[in-house]
Amino acid sequence: MKTNAARILDRLGIRYELKEYEVDESDLTAATVARKVGLPPEQVFKTLCARGDRHGVCFAVVPGDAELDLKALAALAQDRKTEMVALKEVQPLTGYIRGGVTALAAKKDYPVYVDETVMLFDVISISAGVRGTQIFLAPDDYVRATKAKLGAISKAP
């Protein structure tokens, strides 16, 4: 199934593969998604919605086996502090539901910050914008498509 995120990649001439998997509504963790699509969790990147005190809403993209380091994100985004956006605000802000959030084709073109470990891989997996579908693509292409800024924004859980 083509998603708006995939259509953006098409428009940019970026090669990717869509990978579908069965969704378990009670377990939307990146580790579970990784197992279902056949990749290690550190290669499946989750897109989180955060808000900085100076620059507002942004996307933070971190490995599936890590947590977002809010202090590191604040420094990279040039905010004094950042916090996670409340779950009830995610869909109105982004157009996406939990388990299907992607920085591609969101309601607004929010800044995107990606953990620098993304560059360790030939291929990464990100949400296609719906639960049950992931996009496999090269990290360079993802960074280019999202105009992301790279930095050390993850930490061990």
Secondary structure, DSSP 8 states (H G I E B T S, - for coil): ---HHHHHHHHHT--EEEEE----TT---HHHHHHHHTS-GGGBEEEEEEEETTTEEEEEEEETTSEE-HHHHHHHHT-S-EEE--HHHHHHHHS--TT---STT-SS---EEEEGGGGG-S-EEEE-SSTTEEEEE-HHHHHHHHT-EEE--EE--
